[in-house]
Amino acid sequence: MIQLQNVSKVFQTKKGPLYALSHVSLDVKRGEIFGVIGYSGAGKSTLIRCVNLLERPTEGKVYVGGTELTALPDGKLKEARKKIGMIFQGFNLLKTATVYENIALPLKLSGVPKNEIQARVEKYLAIVGLEDKRDAYPAQLSGGQKQRVAIARALAHEPEVLLSDEATSALDPDTTEAILDLLLKINRDFGITILLITHEMPVIQKVCDRVAVIESGEVVESGSVLDLFTAPQHDTTKKFVDSLFGHNLPQSLLDSLRNKGPIATLSFVGTTSGEPALAAVSKKFDVYPNVLSGQITQLKEHPYGRLTVHFQGEDEEAVKAIRYLKEQGVQVKGVEWHDRKHKRIS
Ligand SMILES: Nc1ncnc2c1ncn2[C@@H]1O[C@H](COP(=O)(O)OP(=O)(O)OP(=O)(O)O)[C@@H](O)[C@H]1O
């Protein structure tokens, strides 16, 4: 549905050319929610603005719905952009216009007939749950309500694609949840393909099917959210995933426990695989697994758990226990022994 082929964007600065994007290729499939995550300055805004050509790539091709936008003359580009809605961190509402007018005016400008405008505004205000605010001004709304108006404004053009530029970054956690639920609903009920950029891993975790990690203008890793959570390859991806699971156990505790058996990080997908396997370990082997910290979290489709476990007992028994867990499909990582010389577990 959205394809970036070898897209680069170079800004000319006083210090010379700056590659905000460097040979980026992405393929977002129809109907999916695709996230791009990266730290500040990684190139996220430039990337999303290249999709609707708010920013024109210096090099490369951009396709939306099979049309190469980068090849269109201005008139046709304007038409093609109607298929692409966009929402922003700062909402971008007209302060002097009511909620109704904020949604209606852009429709009028793009030539939608008057009776159709009213029907659409009412329909999409109902979908975002703001029928009672139609005559309010933006200043009279909360951040979450402003973003709902912006979403209704985007949907009123009945786009095939919605671009979300850090849409929840200015919102508190509860409001973020509610807006993300609304994006999930829009994706599910209208089949709208969503491309979002964010620096927040919980956003990726909650709504995305696939994700690309961007750093210094380059995609350093991409894949399904599940694959990136369970087997991150690049250091930046690991940092993002770890940010959700930091354990912060005191070093003195870890040092003293390591003398009595290894400490390992277990990860598993689904509620059934990890915990029962761990419970079986104490019955099958002469080892006592103590959970030092842990979290089971919900990815869009699957529960995903990560536990830090101390295996108290003789090393030989701990080796067997860890091997057994791996056989049960549990990923075992970061095994720390007090004496590493004789341990290899495959
Ligand atoms: N118009 C511009 N002129 C010059 N440099 C720019 C311009 N726009 C962006 N840049 C630079 O391009 C790089 C990527 O910027 P971009 O805004 O895309 O990053 P980002 O990941 O969205 O960051 P943030 O999360 O802080 O918004 C940065 O080094 C930025 O300074």
Ligand as a Chemical Component Dictionary entry (heavy atoms), coordinates in Angstrom:
data_LIG
# 
_chem_comp.id                   LIG 
_chem_comp.type                 NON-POLYMER 
_chem_comp.pdbx_formal_charge   0 
_chem_comp.three_letter_code    LIG 
# 
loop_
_chem_comp_atom.comp_id 
_chem_comp_atom.atom_id 
_chem_comp_atom.alt_atom_id 
_chem_comp_atom.type_symbol 
_chem_comp_atom.charge 
_chem_comp_atom.model_Cartn_x 
_chem_comp_atom.model_Cartn_y 
_chem_comp_atom.model_Cartn_z 
_chem_comp_atom.pdbx_ordinal 
LIG N1  N1  N 0 14.445 21.450 7.056  1  
LIG C1  C1  C 0 15.576 20.943 7.551  2  
LIG N2  N2  N 0 16.769 21.523 7.291  3  
LIG C2  C2  C 0 17.921 20.992 7.765  4  
LIG N3  N3  N 0 17.993 19.883 8.522  5  
LIG C3  C3  C 0 16.827 19.271 8.831  6  
LIG C4  C4  C 0 15.568 19.771 8.375  7  
LIG N4  N4  N 0 14.583 18.948 8.839  8  
LIG C5  C5  C 0 15.211 17.993 9.557  9  
LIG N5  N5  N 0 16.547 18.176 9.557  10 
LIG C6  C6  C 0 17.553 17.309 10.205 11 
LIG O1  O1  O 0 17.349 15.981 9.750  12 
LIG C7  C7  C 0 17.564 15.057 10.801 13 
LIG C8  C8  C 0 16.297 14.224 11.006 14 
LIG O2  O2  O 0 15.281 15.076 11.503 15 
LIG P1  P1  P 0 13.806 14.534 11.822 16 
LIG O3  O3  O 0 12.993 15.716 12.282 17 
LIG O4  O4  O 0 13.315 13.791 10.641 18 
LIG O5  O5  O 0 14.089 13.532 13.022 19 
LIG P2  P2  P 0 13.055 12.872 14.054 20 
LIG O6  O6  O 0 13.477 11.464 14.212 21 
LIG O7  O7  O 0 11.658 13.133 13.586 22 
LIG O8  O8  O 0 13.359 13.688 15.378 23 
LIG P3  P3  P 0 12.338 14.153 16.552 24 
LIG O9  O9  O 0 11.813 12.902 17.187 25 
LIG O10 O10 O 0 13.223 14.948 17.462 26 
LIG O11 O11 O 0 11.273 14.981 15.871 27 
LIG C9  C9  C 0 17.956 15.871 12.015 28 
LIG O12 O12 O 0 19.362 15.908 12.094 29 
LIG C10 C10 C 0 17.412 17.249 11.693 30 
LIG O13 O13 O 0 18.160 18.250 12.334 31 
# 
loop_
_chem_comp_bond.comp_id 
_chem_comp_bond.atom_id_1 
_chem_comp_bond.atom_id_2 
_chem_comp_bond.value_order 
_chem_comp_bond.pdbx_ordinal 
LIG N1  C1  SING 1  
LIG C1  N2  SING 2  
LIG C1  C4  DOUB 3  
LIG N2  C2  DOUB 4  
LIG C2  N3  SING 5  
LIG N3  C3  DOUB 6  
LIG C3  C4  SING 7  
LIG C3  N5  SING 8  
LIG C4  N4  SING 9  
LIG N4  C5  DOUB 10 
LIG C5  N5  SING 11 
LIG N5  C6  SING 12 
LIG C6  O1  SING 13 
LIG C6  C10 SING 14 
LIG O1  C7  SING 15 
LIG C7  C8  SING 16 
LIG C7  C9  SING 17 
LIG C8  O2  SING 18 
LIG O2  P1  SING 19 
LIG P1  O3  DOUB 20 
LIG P1  O4  SING 21 
LIG P1  O5  SING 22 
LIG O5  P2  SING 23 
LIG P2  O6  DOUB 24 
LIG P2  O7  SING 25 
LIG P2  O8  SING 26 
LIG O8  P3  SING 27 
LIG P3  O9  DOUB 28 
LIG P3  O10 SING 29 
LIG P3  O11 SING 30 
LIG C9  O12 SING 31 
LIG C9  C10 SING 32 
LIG C10 O13 SING 33 
# 
